[in-house]
Amino acid sequence: MKKLFPLFALMLFAMAFTNNAQAQKIYKVKYESQADIKVYIVNYESQCDLKVYTVKYESQANKDGKWYFVDYESQADKKVYFVNYESQADLKIYWVDYESQAGWKNNSKSHLLK
């Protein structure tokens, strides 16, 4: 049993690290110059790069369109600024109603959230 404890502890650490690596915690900045990514919200799903669903808990977030908005910049994986015009955007998103709908439509933009 004593031999299994270090292995168990290592597995727990690895699982915790993996979950944090997948998190997509987003902070909405006030100024474009503060942002990592400029985002435009499109009206139709067919126009987007990423379909986004806002999750209620940080542990549900991931880089595949499940975003969790944090209250403080220091907690964020990415800082976003929502632009008024599509031509200003690095990433075009479409808000979806269900978690299962979230995901990439244009994988070539996925590097923006790494």
Secondary structure, 3 states (H helix, E strand, C coil): CCCHHHHHHHHHHHHHHHHHHHCCEEEECCCHHHCCEEEEECCCHHHCCEEEEECCCHHHCECCCEEEECCCHHHCCEEEEECCCHHHCCEEEEECCCHHHCEECCHHHHHHHC
